[in-house]
Structure formats: C-alpha cells, structure tokens
Amino acid sequence: MKQLEILHAIIMAGSISQATRMVGLSQPTLSQQLAKFEETLGTQLIVRGRSSNVKLTAAGEYWFRNASQILNSVDKAEQQHKILFAERNLTLSFGTTPSLRGRFTEVAARCASEIEQIARFEMVWGTTSSDVVEMINTHKLNCGIVSLGSIEPFRSSFHIEHLWTDPIAWTLPADIPDKIIESILATGALPASSPKALSRYVDLTEELIWSEWSENWFRHRLPFATPFFGCMALPTAVDIVAAGLATCHTPVSLISNLPESVRSRIKIVELGEYRRDVVLVTPKHLMSLKPFKAFCDKMTSYTRVAYGNSADLPKKADSALSIANLLSRD
C-alpha cells in the first residue's frame, strides 16, 4: 500500500522531488521505495532521464490506474467504517484558498454541524487551487472549492458542481483619478505626473491558473509597468496595492471579504477580459456516502444563491468600476 501511495504521489506531483511534501518522506526514501516496487514487479515503471518531469512506461500507466482505484477504495471503506461502526466519529475536511473562502466559510461549518454522522469539521487553506486539488487527490481533504482550471487533468475522478463565474479585475490604489485610468486603458501609455504605483504591479505566483493571462495583460496593456513585487497570496497582493505601491489583478469575489481598512483604500476596474469558473469538487467515490453528499448538496445550494448571478459580483465591492463606465465619461 505504501508503495502504491508513493507511485500515486509521484505521478500526481509530476516528479519525485515534488512528491516529498505530499507523502512526508525524503527524496532518497521515495526513490528507494519506487526501486523496490519495480524490483518486486520485475519491470520499470518510470523512465529516468535528465528531465524532471515524470514519464511512465506502459507498466507504470497500468499501476498508476490501479493505484488510484485501490487507494480510492480504501479511502471509501475507511469512511464507511466510521459511519457504520465508529458512532459519530467521521471527520470532514474541507479546503479552499484565501481568495475563494468567501462568506460561505461559516456556512460550511454550520452545514457540517447539522449532519449527524460528522464528529469533527476541519477547514484547511491551500495557497492556490492546485494545492487544494493536490490535497484532495492524496486523501488529505474530502472536498474543496477551487477554480475549474486546476482540476482539468483529474476531471474524471471528481464530482463537480459549478458555483459561480468570477471576473478578474484590475485593482488600484483608491486615490488614482479615474481620468488617468481611462487614459492608460485607452492609450497604453503612462500620462505625465502619474502616481508611481502605476509603474509597478504585483507579480502573482505561477501556480495560479490565470497568472499567465495576468502577466500578458500587463505586458501589452501597461508596457511601462514592471513586476516590482511578487507574492503567492492574493490578499497580500491587495495589501500592497492598498498601501499605494502598485496595482494587481484580483478576483472580484475576494474584494467583499477584505477588511474595511483595505477596501476603503482600493478601487477595482472590471476588465471584462478574463473570468474563472469556481467549482465545488469531491472525489466521486465519496458521493455514495450520505454524509459527504449531504454536505456537498448544502454547500452547493447556499453558494449558488449567494454568488449565482456573476453579474452581481462587482456590486459586492465598495468601489467597482467598469471599462465601459470609464470610457463613457467626459
């Protein structure tokens, strides 16, 4: 079982080195266990080469598929055992990212508390949606709310509920005049005597699904701006903007969840160029267990009501603007 877990983790992470944090073992130990597994089977599973990316042999593909099925079956059996025999000893682990936590955090806790078989509810944060998906794939989480793009390679393994569509906005210090913003968006040039914040932007981690789009947007729409700041957490990026030091891109749904002390010092411009789909995901094998299905149904119903109309999302922010509004002003 341990060797199956290690093989599965290596494939999911994309390399032996990246799999170390998923299974909590050192790289030499992972390599040794993989070699022992291959020795037991009498065949090579992974092609070793200069590239750090994992390449599977035909036997490796076969055993990866089996590892996924076996580990899912064991996970389901353990959860079913707790439901049947452990007398309210089921732990439900729910994960998402700081930018997606929204107002449903307390609802998630309330939904879990209303399900009789659940004895403990754990809320876990991942830096990015990909981190959350990784924790679900390694059975550290039961379900999570993530951006749809992060689950593309694993769609067949998940039960997916679409929740809302989230526009990505340009976030700026609140004291930057609308006329300067309008001029920049219309010409791609920095007007004379513009605030220094406009010449800098916050470079987002490459693990974000839409980070490449963000980088290209700044390169083509604000060619004069440089990625002076870099960070992994979107709330941190907004903090830098609120300090009047730079601009950044932000999911609109994040804005209403920021402290008033931050919201009052920023303004957002909805660009109408990029949107991310936000989904609730859980492994398919868990949806046959009533407590997990009940939790997912409750969460889906609430979130669709709260965020179901994506057109309403910008209104949740205190100072949302649109490109159309800006360019229509005299």
C-alpha positions as CSV (number, residue, x, y, z in Angstrom):
1,M,0.0,0.0,0.0
2,K,2.8,2.4,0.9
3,Q,4.5,1.8,-2.5
4,L,1.2,2.4,-4.3
5,E,0.8,5.7,-2.4
6,I,4.3,6.7,-3.3
7,L,3.8,5.9,-7.0
8,H,0.5,7.7,-7.0
9,A,2.0,10.8,-5.3
10,I,5.0,10.9,-7.7
11,I,2.6,10.9,-10.7
12,M,0.2,13.4,-9.2
13,A,3.1,15.8,-8.2
14,G,4.9,15.4,-11.6
15,S,8.3,14.5,-10.1
16,I,9.9,12.6,-7.2
17,S,11.2,15.8,-5.6
18,Q,7.8,17.5,-5.7
19,A,6.2,14.3,-4.2
20,T,8.2,14.6,-1.0
21,R,5.8,17.2,0.6
22,M,2.8,15.1,-0.4
23,V,3.9,12.0,1.5
24,G,6.2,13.4,4.1
25,L,9.2,11.3,3.1
26,S,12.6,12.4,1.8
27,Q,13.6,12.2,-1.8
28,P,16.1,9.3,-1.3
29,T,13.4,7.3,0.6
30,L,10.9,7.8,-2.2
31,S,13.5,6.7,-4.8
32,Q,14.3,3.6,-2.8
33,Q,10.7,2.6,-2.3
34,L,10.0,3.1,-6.0
35,A,13.0,1.0,-6.9
36,K,11.8,-1.8,-4.5
37,F,8.3,-1.7,-6.1
38,E,9.8,-2.0,-9.6
39,E,12.0,-4.9,-8.3
40,T,9.0,-6.7,-6.8
41,L,7.1,-6.3,-10.1
42,G,10.1,-7.1,-12.2
43,T,9.5,-4.2,-14.5
44,Q,10.3,-0.5,-14.9
45,L,7.5,1.9,-14.0
46,I,9.1,5.4,-14.5
47,V,11.6,6.4,-17.2
48,R,14.6,8.2,-15.5
49,G,16.2,10.9,-17.5
50,R,17.5,14.5,-17.4
51,S,14.0,15.9,-17.4
52,S,12.4,16.4,-14.0
53,N,9.0,15.5,-15.5
54,V,7.7,12.0,-14.8
55,K,7.4,9.7,-17.8
56,L,5.6,6.4,-17.4
57,T,6.2,3.1,-19.1
58,A,3.2,1.0,-20.1
59,A,3.5,-0.9,-16.8
60,G,3.7,2.5,-15.0
61,E,0.5,3.6,-16.6
62,Y,-1.2,0.3,-15.6
63,W,-0.1,0.5,-12.0
64,F,-0.9,4.2,-11.7
65,R,-4.5,3.4,-12.7
66,N,-4.7,0.6,-10.3
67,A,-3.1,2.7,-7.5
68,S,-5.8,5.3,-8.0
69,Q,-8.6,2.8,-7.8
70,I,-7.2,0.9,-4.9
71,L,-6.4,4.0,-2.8
72,N,-9.9,5.4,-3.5
73,S,-11.5,2.1,-2.5
74,V,-9.5,2.0,0.8
75,D,-10.4,5.7,1.5
76,K,-14.1,5.0,0.9
77,A,-14.0,1.8,3.0
78,E,-12.4,3.7,5.9
79,Q,-15.0,6.5,5.7
80,Q,-17.8,3.9,5.5
81,H,-16.4,2.1,8.5
82,K,-16.5,5.3,10.6
83,I,-20.1,5.9,9.5
84,L,-21.3,2.4,10.4
85,F,-19.2,1.5,13.4
86,A,-17.4,4.5,14.9
87,E,-20.5,6.3,16.3
88,R,-20.2,9.8,15.1
89,N,-16.5,9.7,14.6
90,L,-16.4,10.9,11.0
91,T,-14.1,13.8,10.2
92,L,-15.0,16.0,7.2
93,S,-12.0,18.0,5.9
94,F,-12.9,20.9,3.6
95,G,-10.4,23.0,1.8
96,T,-10.2,26.2,-0.3
97,T,-7.9,29.2,-0.9
98,P,-7.8,32.6,0.9
99,S,-9.2,34.3,-2.3
100,L,-12.1,31.8,-2.5
101,R,-13.1,31.4,1.1
102,G,-15.9,34.0,0.7
103,R,-18.8,34.3,3.1
104,F,-19.5,30.6,2.9
105,T,-16.8,29.7,5.5
106,E,-19.2,29.9,8.4
107,V,-21.9,28.2,6.3
108,A,-19.5,25.3,5.7
109,A,-19.0,24.9,9.4
110,R,-22.8,25.1,10.1
111,C,-23.6,22.6,7.3
112,A,-21.1,20.1,8.8
113,S,-22.5,20.6,12.3
114,E,-26.0,19.7,11.1
115,I,-25.0,16.3,9.8
116,E,-25.3,13.7,12.5
117,Q,-22.5,11.4,11.5
118,I,-19.9,14.2,11.4
119,A,-18.0,14.5,14.7
120,R,-15.3,16.9,13.5
121,F,-15.1,19.5,10.8
122,E,-11.6,20.8,9.6
123,M,-11.1,23.9,7.5
124,V,-7.9,23.8,5.5
125,W,-6.3,26.5,3.4
126,G,-4.2,26.0,0.3
127,T,-2.1,28.7,-1.2
128,T,-3.6,28.0,-4.6
129,S,-6.4,25.9,-6.1
130,S,-3.8,23.4,-7.3
131,D,-2.6,22.9,-3.7
132,V,-6.2,22.1,-2.6
133,V,-6.7,19.7,-5.5
134,E,-3.4,18.0,-4.6
135,M,-4.6,17.5,-1.0
136,I,-7.9,16.0,-2.2
137,N,-6.0,13.7,-4.6
138,T,-3.8,12.5,-1.7
139,H,-6.9,11.9,0.6
140,K,-5.9,14.7,3.0
141,L,-9.2,16.5,2.1
142,N,-12.7,15.2,1.4
143,C,-13.8,18.2,-0.7
144,G,-13.0,21.7,-1.7
145,I,-13.9,24.9,-3.5
146,V,-11.4,25.6,-6.3
147,S,-11.1,27.2,-9.7
148,L,-12.2,24.9,-12.5
149,G,-8.9,25.1,-14.4
150,S,-7.0,23.5,-11.5
151,I,-8.9,20.1,-11.9
152,E,-8.7,19.7,-15.7
153,P,-6.2,16.8,-15.5
154,F,-8.3,15.0,-13.0
155,R,-11.9,15.7,-14.1
156,S,-12.8,12.0,-14.4
157,S,-12.0,11.4,-10.7
158,F,-14.2,14.2,-9.3
159,H,-17.8,15.0,-8.8
160,I,-18.0,18.7,-9.9
161,E,-20.7,21.3,-9.0
162,H,-20.3,24.7,-10.8
163,L,-20.9,27.5,-8.3
164,W,-20.3,30.9,-9.9
165,T,-18.2,32.7,-12.6
166,D,-15.7,35.1,-11.1
167,P,-14.5,38.2,-13.1
168,I,-10.8,39.1,-12.7
169,A,-10.4,42.8,-12.1
170,W,-7.6,45.4,-12.2
171,T,-7.1,46.6,-8.6
172,L,-5.6,50.1,-8.0
173,P,-5.0,52.5,-5.1
174,A,-8.2,54.4,-4.4
175,D,-6.6,57.8,-4.8
176,I,-5.7,57.3,-8.5
177,P,-8.0,59.6,-10.5
178,D,-10.4,57.9,-12.9
179,K,-9.2,60.1,-15.8
180,I,-5.7,58.8,-15.5
181,I,-7.0,55.2,-15.5
182,E,-9.1,56.0,-18.6
183,S,-6.1,57.5,-20.4
184,I,-3.9,54.4,-19.6
185,L,-6.5,51.9,-20.8
186,A,-7.2,53.9,-23.9
187,T,-3.6,54.6,-25.0
188,G,-1.4,52.1,-23.1
189,A,0.8,55.0,-22.1
190,L,1.6,56.5,-18.7
191,P,0.5,60.1,-18.5
192,A,2.9,62.7,-17.2
193,S,2.9,63.2,-13.4
194,S,1.1,59.9,-12.8
195,P,1.4,58.2,-9.4
196,K,4.4,55.8,-9.1
197,A,2.1,52.9,-8.2
198,L,1.0,52.7,-11.9
199,S,4.6,51.9,-12.9
200,R,4.7,48.8,-10.7
201,Y,2.5,45.7,-10.4
202,V,2.4,42.6,-8.2
203,D,3.6,39.5,-10.0
204,L,1.4,36.5,-9.0
205,T,2.7,33.0,-8.4
206,E,3.0,30.9,-11.5
207,E,0.8,28.3,-9.8
208,L,-2.3,30.4,-10.3
209,I,-4.3,29.2,-13.3
210,W,-4.7,32.8,-14.6
211,S,-1.2,34.1,-13.8
212,E,0.0,33.8,-17.4
213,W,-3.0,35.9,-18.6
214,S,-2.2,38.5,-15.9
215,E,1.4,38.7,-17.0
216,N,0.4,39.1,-20.6
217,W,-2.2,41.7,-19.8
218,F,0.4,43.9,-18.0
219,R,2.9,43.3,-20.8
220,H,0.5,44.5,-23.5
221,R,-1.8,46.9,-21.8
222,L,0.7,48.5,-19.4
223,P,4.1,48.0,-21.1
224,F,5.6,50.7,-18.9
225,A,4.9,48.8,-15.6
226,T,7.4,46.4,-14.0
227,P,6.7,43.4,-11.7
228,F,8.5,45.0,-8.8
229,F,6.5,43.0,-6.2
230,G,5.9,39.3,-6.1
231,C,3.7,37.2,-3.8
232,M,1.8,34.0,-3.6
233,A,-1.4,35.0,-1.7
234,L,-3.9,37.3,-3.4
235,P,-4.9,39.1,-0.2
236,T,-1.3,40.0,0.3
237,A,-1.2,41.5,-3.3
238,V,-4.2,43.6,-2.4
239,D,-2.5,44.8,0.8
240,I,0.4,46.1,-1.3
241,V,-2.0,47.9,-3.6
242,A,-3.9,49.4,-0.7
243,A,-0.6,50.8,0.6
244,G,-0.4,52.8,-2.7
245,L,2.6,51.0,-4.0
246,A,1.4,49.1,-7.1
247,T,-1.5,47.6,-9.0
248,C,-2.6,44.0,-9.4
249,H,-5.2,41.7,-10.7
250,T,-7.8,40.4,-8.2
251,P,-10.9,38.1,-8.4
252,V,-13.9,40.3,-7.8
253,S,-15.4,37.9,-5.2
254,L,-12.3,38.5,-3.0
255,I,-13.0,42.2,-2.6
256,S,-16.1,42.0,-0.4
257,N,-14.2,39.6,2.0
258,L,-11.4,42.0,2.7
259,P,-11.2,44.2,5.8
260,E,-12.9,47.6,5.5
261,S,-9.5,49.2,6.2
262,V,-8.2,47.6,2.9
263,R,-11.4,48.0,0.8
264,S,-11.5,51.7,1.5
265,R,-8.1,52.2,0.1
266,I,-8.6,50.4,-3.3
267,K,-10.7,50.6,-6.4
268,I,-11.3,47.9,-8.9
269,V,-11.9,48.0,-12.6
270,E,-13.7,45.0,-14.1
271,L,-11.9,44.4,-17.4
272,G,-14.4,42.0,-19.0
273,E,-11.4,40.0,-20.4
274,Y,-11.0,37.1,-18.1
275,R,-13.2,35.1,-15.7
276,R,-12.6,32.0,-13.7
277,D,-15.2,29.3,-13.0
278,V,-15.4,28.4,-9.4
279,V,-16.5,24.8,-8.5
280,L,-17.1,22.5,-5.6
281,V,-15.3,19.2,-6.0
282,T,-15.2,16.0,-4.2
283,P,-13.9,12.5,-5.2
284,K,-16.6,10.6,-7.0
285,H,-16.2,7.6,-4.7
286,L,-17.3,9.7,-1.6
287,M,-20.5,10.9,-3.2
288,S,-22.1,7.5,-2.5
289,L,-21.7,8.1,1.2
290,K,-24.7,10.1,2.6
291,P,-22.8,12.5,5.0
292,F,-20.5,13.7,2.2
293,K,-23.3,14.0,-0.3
294,A,-25.4,15.9,2.2
295,F,-22.6,18.3,2.9
296,C,-21.9,19.0,-0.8
297,D,-25.6,19.5,-1.5
298,K,-26.0,22.0,1.3
299,M,-22.8,23.9,0.3
300,T,-23.9,24.0,-3.4
301,S,-27.3,25.3,-2.6
302,Y,-26.1,28.1,-0.4
303,T,-23.2,29.2,-2.7
304,R,-25.3,29.3,-5.8
305,V,-27.8,31.6,-4.1
306,A,-25.1,33.9,-2.7
307,Y,-22.9,34.0,-5.8
308,G,-25.2,32.6,-8.5
309,N,-25.5,35.8,-10.5
310,S,-22.0,36.6,-11.6
311,A,-23.2,40.0,-12.8
312,D,-23.9,40.9,-9.2
313,L,-20.3,40.2,-8.1
314,P,-18.8,43.6,-8.8
315,K,-21.6,45.3,-6.8
316,K,-20.3,43.5,-3.7
317,A,-17.2,45.6,-3.8
318,D,-17.3,49.2,-2.5
319,S,-15.7,50.9,-5.5
320,A,-16.2,48.8,-8.6
321,L,-15.8,50.4,-11.9
322,S,-16.1,49.0,-15.4
323,I,-14.2,49.8,-18.6
324,A,-17.4,50.8,-20.3
325,N,-18.2,53.3,-17.5
326,L,-14.7,54.8,-17.5
327,L,-14.5,55.2,-21.3
328,S,-18.0,56.7,-21.5
329,R,-17.1,59.6,-19.1
330,D,-16.3,63.1,-20.4
